[in-house]
Amino acid sequence: QPAAQQQQQQQEEEEVEGEEVEGEEENIMEEETTAEDELVDPMAMQMLRSNLSHRIESIQRGNRLTETSSILIKSLSDLDDNHIELVTWMRLAAGTILHSDIGVADVVDIVALYDVKEVESCISPYTALCSPTDMKTADGKHLVFPTLETLHHISDRCQHRQANNNNNNNNRGGEELEEEERLHDNGYNFRGWLWTSFKLSIALTFLASAVISTLSSRSVEDKESSSLPVRRRLEATDDIPGYMKPLLKDLKEREKLMKETPPEEVKYWFEYTGPLQKYYYRYSVSRAKADSFEGRDDSGVVSSRFVENAGGGTFHENLPDDTLLENCRAMGHSVAGKRCRVLITLNMVGAGRGATMLWETTPPNDSYPKPWISEQESAATHLERNLREMNAMCATGQMVLRVQVLVCEPIPGQWTDWMDSMLPDCGGQPLTKTAHDKNVDTEEVKVEERPSPVQVVVVASAQTSDSCHDLKSGFMEKRMQDLVLAPPYLSGTKKAADPAIKTTHPDLISSDDHDLYIAMKWSSLVTTRAVFSFLQASVDLAHAAATPTELDEDGVTVALDGPSSPFLIPSFVRVSYVSEENNKVAKWRMHGDFFHPAAWEISKDSYDMTWIPDKTLPQNGQWWLYMAEEQMPVNPEIYANEVTPPIVQGGSNFFWMITEKQRRELVKTSSCKHENSKKEDCGEEPQAVIPLGDLESFLINFTPNTALGKKHVEGRQPGYSRAKEMQVDRDLVRERKQLKGQEDIEKALFDYTVYASALIHKDATLKAARARDAVLTEKFEKEAVGPQTVKSSYYDVTITKPRQPIMAWCQHISRRGLCSLYATYFRSSTDTRCHEACGLQKNWTPVNK
């Protein structure tokens, strides 16, 4: 018994010691975890989760395929150098590696990693690695690699790694560092990469031999890298890009329809295409059925009403290449990233459900079928659609996005959780965790206790709360501008500071470095298409500013290369559809057409047309809408504009974008005005412009669709610069008694602004054509009706029958933003059929054609 008691006591002591050791190990692990969490931004790690998993799957697939290629390579060792099948086998092995979904820079990295020794450092050697232009493989063979075609891939990655290596202690968003920390934290085996590199290095030897045998040896010339992306030129070839094949098929179908239809049966609407769509405008409880209209929306504007999927239309759901990322790097922050860093600042003032504030209601729930809800019933549906669009932006793989929600007072946590759950591809987490997901914790984690792409900011205090809720005060618009621009004088800095350095509170995500800033009200619709088109237009203006040219004395051309050249920023205009809630004025003006959006803040007199030279474009320039008036919203937003004007003249206060480079220029101007009493010494105000060839991408849907048919405040109406001429026209109509006994129609025409998007495109095109016609005509007659020397081939016709298929096809391309999305083809190929529709043809079409 004493022996048994002694043995039992010894076992208890060992168990106590074991528990103490385990407790110490847990404490050590917690300390290490805390230390690691302090080194890297957990927010970015969360956003990289999806991207990393796909990358690891690609590497594993490449591992399996390289095993197959190694078998092929072994069979090559028994063949003589002069054997007729040698080249065939080499190309087969090279093709195996090519289709392993591993990029060029990945292959070079893997080969180079074989000779890299892992050192004890907080930075993985993979992060700091910069691939050399020549190397030795594992078997000692010397390779002159990579070839000229692959240098730009490796150069971009090399510059990115060097930047991250130099700024790893300061750069909170260094994605390359976070990626490697993530790999390390999840236990991925670095030596597995070396084993893969060993097999790939052998295969690469024969891959390089096949490449060198088919390509002539060319020396690699060191060229200065430009900050702007180089225009890619297509060579004259019969090969058509894959993204153009559906469009060419559509053209054949249009031509077939016109050819096979008897002339007497041809209808004017043959040129409009697309599926029939329904607009449900009210629900009948007695009939348990929703009333609807049926038709086609061929305006090209992206709307929440008729475009069901997020992204900005079928063409923009899957971007064809990395143009968006390249443009973002050119106009964004100096540190090039693997993805475009986007900040969206969301103005939530006025959001509600009827008279109830939105935050006092319950968030939408996808766990049960949703009842039919009108566009005007609740702001929740519009916020939900915008969050879906933001998540689609992250899903492209080219953008990483954060959302800053501006409110006047704290909101319930359930709304914060819901907004976070709507952005899974941006790093958000679902509200409920499913049982089949074994990789998640069983305990719920609150948003404020983990990284989230959403940050809710209360911008008002108890003293300013009433002003914040007042839609006429311009309070929230001012806060939105201050958070995005972050000028140094906001923090009390008296001396001129570097505009690149933000002095706002570091806890604000807007204080971080971003490439693109989007400021918007909850009622405006943001899309991937709008982001793509804005970046493309910004790069076009940057190219135009770098174009040395002499200003033509024709009153149309505006050169951007001089010291007094205007500062132009692409801007947006809101459009609305007609709804059942609109008054009869809006329905009269739209002729009962519920399927076409219209603007109410601009008119035909709000803009002029200008040709801006750009040496990188086919005819050395393109046409732009140049805003000549401020946008004029209705009450109460018109008063908010007077208190807080838009940052761009002629731009919108309720949906605008700027790049990092544009932000710095704006900060310089605002700081100068803050410090100097002479405002004229601070340079010209930024001016709003819109590219003619991509006009519809800059028309942003006002999702409640209640704006049309509202009367403007007297003296604050679009076309105010020509108010006297408008009154003369109205008096002339009265004298001629053209609307005798129809006072309501007269008021609808002159007292209300309903400017259809199709009419905006038509007026802008004819303005540009007439301006150029006046320059080219030797004896121009101002009183003449119609063109005299050049014309618009699409609009200068009598519309009794549809236009020719090619003309309608090109307009279809322009309206859907494809002139920008497929700019590589339309600007660089020998196919010039759509140059006029894309705004790239300066002298339009001769009248005699």
N, C-alpha and C positions, 0 to 999 in steps of 0.2 A: 504493500500500500504506500509506504513512504516513497518508494521508487516511482510508482505511478503518479503520485501527487507531484513529485519533482519534474517528471516528464511533461505532465499537463501544464505546470507553471512555465516550463521552458517554451512550450508551444505558444502559450498566450503572450509571452514576451516577444517571440519572433513575429507574431501577428501584429502586435502593437508597433514594433519597429518597421514592419512592412508598410503599415498604414501611414506611418510618419514619412517614410521614403516616398511613397506614392503622393502624399500631400505636398512634399517638397518639390517633386517632379511637376505636379500640377501647377504649383506656384511659379516654377521656372517657366513652364510653357505659357502661362498667362502673361508673365513679364515679357517673354520673347514675342508673344502675339501682340501685346500692347506696343512694344518697341517697333515691330514691323508695321503696325497700323499707323504709327506716327511718321514712318518714312515715306509711305506711298498714299496716294489719294484713293480711299476705298470706293469713292464714287466712280472713278474711271475704271477701277478693277471690275466693278459690277457691270459696267457697260461693255467691257471687253469679253465678258463670259461667253456670249454667243459666238463672237468672232473667233475666239480661241478654240472652241470646240470644233468648229468647221475646219480650222487650220490643222488641228491634230488628226482629224479624220482624213484630211488630204495627205498628210505625211504618212499615215499608216497605209493608205491605199498605194501611195508611191513606193512604200517599202515592199509591198507584195508584188508590185509590177517590176521593180528593179530586180527582184529575185528571178523573175522570168527573163529579164534582159541579161542577167549574168549567165544564165544557161546558154543563151544565144551567143554571148561573147566567148564562152569557153569553146563552143563549136568553131568559132573563127580561128582559134589558135592552131587548129589542124589544117587550115587552108593555106595554100601558097599565096604570096602577095599578088601574083599575076592571075590568080584564079578568077574566072569570069563571074562567080557568084559572090565575090567578096564585097563589092559595093552594095549589092542587094541586101546582104546580111547586115552590113553596117547601117544602112538606112532603116532596116527593120528594127534593129536595136535602138537607134536614135528615136524612131517613132514611138517605141514603147515608153521611153522616158518622157517624150513630148506630151503624151496623152495621160500622164500621171497627175495632171492638175497641179504640178509644182511650177512656180514661176521661174523665170530666168535668174532673177536675183537670188531666189531660194537655192537653186542648184549651185550657184557660185559660192554662196555662203556655206553650204554643207561641205563642199570640197575644201574650202579654206579652213573650216572649223577642225578638220582632222589634225592639223598641225598646231592648233591653239591649245595651250596648257591652261587648265582651270586654276585660278589663283583665288586666295581668300580675299574677297572683296564684297561690298554690298551691291556691286554692279556685276551682272553676269558678263563673261567675255563675249557672249553673243551680242550684247547691247553695244559694246564699244568697238566691235569688229568692223573694219572697213575693208571690203574685198579688194585685193590688188588686181592690177591689170594683167599680171602673169603669175603663175604659181606652179608648184610641183605636186603631182598626185601622190597617193599612198605608195605606188610602186616605183616612185622616183622619176617618172617621165615628166619632162618639161613641156608645159602647154602655154602657148601664147593665147590667153583667154582673158576676158571675153572679146567677142568680135565687136565691130563698130556698132552693129545693130542693137547690141544689148547694153551699151555703156550708159545710156540715159536712165535705164531701170536701176542700175547699181549706183549711179551718181546720186539719184534722188534719195535712195536708202542711206547712202554714206553720209550725205549732208544732214539727214534727219538724225542719225545716230551721233554724229559729232556734236550737234546742237544739244541733244539730250544729255550727252556725256558731260558737256561743259556746264549745263544748268541743272544737274540732277538734284542739287540741294535747294534750288529756288523755284524751279519750274514745277508747279503743282499738277500740271496736266501732261507731263511727259509720258505719252502713251507707250513708247517703246520700252521705257524702264518699267512701267506698270505691267506690261505684258510679260516681261521676264520674271518679275517678282511673282506674278500670278502663276507662271509655270513652276516656279520653285515652291510656292506655297501649296500647290495641289499635288506635289510629289512626282511631277513628270521627270523621267529619268534622262538627264543630260547625256549620259553615256550611250543611251539608245540612239541619240542623234549621231554620235560618232560612228556607231555600227552602221547606221544608214549611210553616213557619209563615205564609209569605206567602200560599200558596194556601189554607191553612185559615182565615186571617183573613178572606179574602173570603167564603168559604163560611159562616163564623161570623156574618157580618153578616146573612145571610138566615136562618140558624138562629135567631139571637136575635129577628129579626122574627117568625118563625113562632111562637116560644115566647111572645113578648109579646102577639101577636094572639090567642092562645088562653087565656092566663092573665090574670087581673085583676092590675093593678099593686098590689103590696103592699110596704109599707116594711119594711126589714130592721131588726129590733130586736136590740140587743146584749144577749145573755144570758150570765150567768155559767156557765162550763163546769163541769160536775160531774166529780169524779174517778171516779164510777161510771157505767157505760153506762146510758143511758136506756132503759127498757123500751119496746119498740116495740109499739104497739097496732094490731090489725087492725080495720078498720071493717066494719060489717055489710054484707056483699056476697056475691054468689053465686060470686065468683072463688075457686077453691081453689088453694093453692100447688102447684107442680109436684111437690114431694117427697111430698105427701099423696095423690096420685092412685094410686100402687101400693097404698097401705094401704087406700084406699077400695075399690079393686078386690078386695083380699083379703077385705074385709068382705062384699061382694056374693057372693063365692064361698062364704063360710061360711054366709050366709043361704040360698043356693040349695041347698047340701048338706043343711041341716036341713029345708028345705021339701020337697025331692023324695024324701027317704029315708023309707020307712014307719016309723011309730013303733016297731014291734017290732024293727026293724033298726038303730035308732040306738044307737051305742056311746059309751061315756064318753070314749074317746080322740079323738072327732071334733074336739074343740076344740084339739087339738095339731096343729101344722102343721110343715112342713119336709120336706126330702128325707130318705130313708133313708141312714143313715151306717154305716160299718163301722169297727170297732176291731180292729186286728190286734195280738194279744197274744203270739204266739210263732210261731217258724218251724220247720217240720219239714224236716230235711235229707233224710230218706228219701223223703218225698213231694214235696220241692221246692215246698212250698206253705205259706203262712202261715195259721194258724187265726184266725178272726175272729168277732165278734158283730155283729149287724145291728140297728139301731133308730134312734130319733130322740132327739137331745139338744135338748129344748125348754126347758132351764133358763134360757137367756138369758145364761149366763156365757160369756165369751170364753176358749177353751182352745186350746192348741197341738195337742191331739189331734183336735178336730173342726172347728176353724175354720182352713181351709188358707191363705187369703190374709191378709196383714198388714193392720192398720188397726183391727181390733176388730169385724169383721162387715161385711156388705155395705152397711149403711146408713152406716157411718162411714168407708168407703173414700174417699168424696168428700163433704166437708163442704158443707152447703147454702149457707152464708153465712160472714161474717167474725166470727161470735159468739165463737169461740175467741180470736181476736186481740183483740177488744174487751174481753173479760173478763180477758185476760192483761195488757193495758195498765192496766186499772183496779186490779188487785191486784199489779202488778209494779213495776219500777223507775220512778223519776220521769220519766226520759227516754223518751218514747214512740218506739217503733221501728216499722219496717215489718213486722217479724216478731217473734214471741214468742221470747225468748232462754231456752233450756232447758238446764240442766246436769243430767246423769245421773251419779250416783256409784254405781259398780258394785262390790259386795263379792264377790270371787272366792274367798274362803276355802272350802275343802272341795270345790272343783271338781276332778273327776278322771275317769278311766276305770277303773272297778274300784278296785283298790288303788294305781293309778299316778296321779300328779299329772297334771292336764290338760296342763300346759306341757311335759311329757316325751313327749307323743304328737304326732302330725302333725295340723295343721289340716285341716278338711274341704276337699275339692277338687271343684269343679263340672265339671271337664273330662272326667269319666267318670261313668257311672251309679252312683248310690249303692246299696249293698246295704241290705236291710231291717235296721233297728236298733231295738231296744226303747227305751222311754223311760228305762229305768234303766241302760242300758249305759254311756253317756258323757254328761258335762256339755257336750260340744261341740255337740250338737244343740240344747240349750236356749239356749246362748249364741248360736248361729247364728240361732235364731228371734227372740230379743230384738233382735239387730242388724238383722234384717229389719224388725221393728216400729219401731225407731228411724229407719231410713231412710225408712219410710213416713210418719213424722211430718214429716220434712223435705220429703218430696214433696208435702205438702199446700200448700206455699207460705206457710203462716202461722206456721211455727216454724223456728228455726235452732237446731241442737242440737250440744252437745259432750259427750263421754263421758269420764269420769275413772275409769279401771280401777284398783282398789286391790288390790295383791298384797303378799305377805310377802317376796318376794325377786325379783331381776331375772328376766325371762322371755325366751325366745328371740325374736329379731327376726322370725322367720317368723310368729309369732302376732300381733305388732303389725301387720305388713303385711297379714295376713289380715283382722283386725278393721277396719283402715282401708279395705280393698277392699270390705267389706260395706256401707259407707256412702257410695255415690257421690253421692246427692242431698244429703248433708251436707258434701261437699267431699272425700271419699275418692277414691282412685285405684284402678283395677283392678290385679290382680296382674300380668297379662300385657297387653301392648299389641298390638293387632291391626294387621296390615299395611295394611288398607284405611283406617285412620285416619291421614290425612296431616298432621293438625295437632299431633301429639304428637312429642316428641323420640325419637330412636332409642335413647338411653342411658337405662338404668334409674336412677331417683332414689329413694334410701332415704327412709323415712318421717321419720326424724329430721332430714333435710336439707331438708324442705319442710313447708308447713303441713298439718296433719292434724286432723280432728275428734276423734281419740282421743289421750288422754294416759295413759300407764301410770305409776302412782305407787307406789313401794316404801315402805310405811308402817312397816316394822319395821327394826330394826338387828340386829346379830349377837347382842346381849344379849336382845332381845325377840322373836326369831324363833320360839322355841318357844311363847311365849304367843300370838303371832299365829296360828299353825297350830292352836291349841287352840280347838275350837268352844265350849267351856264358859267360856272366859276373858272373853268380851265385848270383847276387844281391838279387833277390826275394827269392831264396832258403835260403839265410842267414837271411833275414828278417823274413821268416816264422819260422825258427828254434829259433830265438831270442824271438819272440812273444810267442811261445808255451812253451819253456823251462824257459824263464824269469830268467836267472841266476843273482845273486846279483851284480856281477861286472859290469853289464850293466849300473847300476845307479851310478857307481863310488864308491861303497862300497869296502873298502880295506880289512877289517877284514872278517873272515869267518862268514857267516850269515846262518840262518836257511833256508835250501832249500825249506821248505814248504811255506815260506813267499816270495811273488812276489814283486819286487820293480819296475816293469814297471808302466806306467802312469795309475792312477785309472780309467780314462775314457775309457780305453780299456777293452772290455769284456773279453779278454784273461787274464786280471789281476784278475778276479774273480776265485773262487775255482771251479774246475770241476773234474769229475771222469775219463773222457776219452777225449783224444785229438786226432783229426784227421787232418792231414796236407796233402793237395792234390792239384794237378794241375787240371784245369778245364777239361782237356781231359781224366782224369781218372774217373771211375764210382764207386761211393760209394753205398753200399747196406746194408740193415739190416743183411743179411747173413754174410757179411764180418765183421761187428761189433760183431755179436754173436760169430763167430768162433774165432776172435781175443781174446775176453774176455775168452772164454773157454780154448784156448791154453795158455793164460797167467796164469790162475788159475791152469792148469795142471803143468806148470813149477814151480809155487809156491809150489804146493803139492810135486813135485819132490825134490825141495830144502829142504823141511822139512822131507824127507825120509832118515833115517839113513841106510846107506848101505856101503858095502865094494866094492871097484872098482875091477871088474873082469879084469884080465890080458888077454883080448882077442882083444884089439885094436878097439872094437866096442862100448862097454858100456862107458858112461860118467856119473859119479855121480855128483850131484849138492849140496852135503851136506858138502863139505870140504871148508876150508878158501880160497883155490886157485881155487875154482870151477868157471867156466865161467859164465858171466852175459848174459843170453839168452833172446832175445826179438823176438816174432813172427813177421815176416816181409812178404812183398808182392812182387810179380813179375808181370809186365804188359804183357798182351798178346793182339795180334791184329788179326783180320780176314783178309783174302785176299779180295781185292777190285778190281774193274775194273781199277782203277788208278795205281795199282801196276805194276811193270815191269814183264817181262816173267820169271825172276829168281824165284820170289815168287810163281808164278803159277806152275812152274815145280816142285819146292820142295814140294808143297802141292798137287801135282798130280791133279790139277784142282779142288780140293775140297774147295769150298767156305764156307763150313759149319763147319770148325774146326779152333779154334784159335791157335796161335803159339806165342812163346816168341822169342825175338831177343836180349835180354840183358843177357841171360845166355845160357849155353850149358851143355852137359853131364858132362863136366869136371869142372863145376862151383861149385859142391857140393859133399859132402860125406854123408854117412848114419850113424846114431848113435842110439843106444838104451839107453834111459834115464829111470832109475828106478823110479817107483812111486808106493808106497805101496797101494794106494787107487784103483789101476786098477786091472783087473782080473789076469793078469800074471805079476803084479808088474812092469809095465812100458809100454812104447810105442815107436815106431820108429819115428825118425825126420830126415828131410833134414837139414844138417849142412852146411851152405854156406862157401865154401873154397876160393871163389874169389869175388871180387867186381862186381856188375852188370855193364855192359858195354853198355850204350845207344849209339846211333849214333849221328852224328853232327846235331845240335849244343849242345845238352844236355850233351855230354861227356865232353865238356870243362867246363860247369857249375859245373859238379861233381868234376873236378879237383880243381876249386876255392873254392867250398863249398862242402866238402865230406858229405855223408849221416851221420846221427847221429848214425847209427848202421852199423857195418861192414857187407857187403854183402846185405844190405837193399837198398830200393829205396828212391831216393830223391824226387819223384814225387807222391808217395802215401805211407804214413806211419801212424801208430798209436802208442800211448803210453798211459798207465794208469797213474794216479797220483803218485802211488808208484814207477813206473818206471821212471817218470819224476824227482822225487827227487833223485834217484840214479844217473841219468844222470847229474843232476846239481852238485852233489857232485864231480863227476869225472871231469867235465869241470871247476869247480871252482878250484880244486886242480891243474889242468894243467895251469890255468891262473896265479896262485900264485907261483907255484914251477917251477924251471928250469928243474928238473929231472922228466920227464914224466913217467918213469917206476915206480915211487913211488906212482902213483895215481891209480894203479890197472889196470886190463885188460879192453880192449875196449869191449863194448857190441857186441854180436854176433847174426847174423840173423839166425833164424831157422824156419822151416815149418813142421807141423805135416803131416806125410804120409797119415794117414787115412782121412784127411780133406784137401788134397792138392788143389783141385780145388777152394775152398773158398778163397784161398790166391792168385789166379790168377785173376788180375784185368783187366777188359777190357779197352784198349785204344780206346776210342769211335770213333775218326776219322778213325781208321782202315787204316792208310797209312804207317805204320812203316815197314812192311815186304818188303824185296827185296832191302833194302838200304844197301850200303856197309859201313862197319865200318872204322874208322880212323885206318891207319896202326899202329900196335903195341898196339891198344886198342880194342881188339876183345875178346869175350868170349872164354875161354879156353886158355888164355894167359899163365897160369901156366904150360901148356903142349905144348907150341908152337913148341919145337923141335920134340916131338913125332908126332905132326900133320904133320910137314914137312916130316918126315920119311915116314909116311903113304902115303903122296901125291907122293913122289918119287917112292914108291913101286908100286903105281897104274900106273905111267908112264912107269916103267920098264916092267910091265906085259902087257902093252898096252891094259888095260881094257877099256879105254875111248879114244881109238885112233880115231882121226877125230872128236871128240866131246869135243872140248875145252870149249865150252859154258857150257856144263853140268859139266865139271871138275871145272870151276870157280864157278858155282852155289853151288857145294858141299863143296868147301874148302874156298871160299872167302866170302860167305854170311852165316848168321845164321838165320835159320827158324826152330825153335824147337817146334814142335806141342805139345799141352798139354797132349794128350794121350801118346805121347812118353816120356814126362817127368815122368808121373806116372809109365810107364813100366820100364824105366831105373832106377828110384829110387827104385822100388820094387825089381828088379833083383840085384841091388847093395847091398841092405840089405840082401837079401836071400843068395847071394854069400859070403858076409862077414861072415854071421853066419855059412854057409856051411864050410868055411875054418877053423873055430874054432872047429866045431864038428867032422870034418873028421880027423882021426888019421894020415893017410898018405895022405895028400892033394897034388894032382898033379896040379901044376900051369898051365901046358899046356893042361890039360884036357878040353874038350868042354862040357859044360853043368854041371848040379849039380851032386854031388857025394853022399851026405848024406841027405840034405834037399833041398827042392825046393819051388818055388811059384806055388801053385796049379792052378793059373789062367794064368800066363804068360809062364810057362815052358811047353807049349804044342804046337803042330803043328796046326796052324790055317787053317784047310781046312773045318772044320765043326764048328758050334757054340759050345761053352763050355756048360757044364751042366747048367740047369736052375738056381740052387742055386748059383753057382759061378757067373754067369752073373747078377743075382739079387743082390748079395752082392756088386759087383762092381758098379752097378747102384746106390745103396744106398750111397756108398762111394763118388762117383763123385758128388753127389748132396748135400753133406755136412750133411747127415742125421746121420752119425756116431757121430757127435757133437750135432746136434739138438736134437736127441733122445738118448743122452748118458745115460740117466737113464735106458733105456731098454738094449741097446747093451753092456753096461759096467757092469750092475748089475744083469741081469736076467740069467737064466740057459741056454738061447739060445746062443750058442757059434759059430754058423755057419758062422758068418760074422767077427769074430775076426781077421782073417788074412787080409781081405779087409780093415778093420778099423785100421790096423797098431798096433794091440794089441797082436799079437802072436809072441813071440821072436824067437822060433825055427822053425817056418814055418811048412811045411808038409814033412814027410819022403818021400824019393824017391820011396820006394817000394809000396806006396799007389797009 
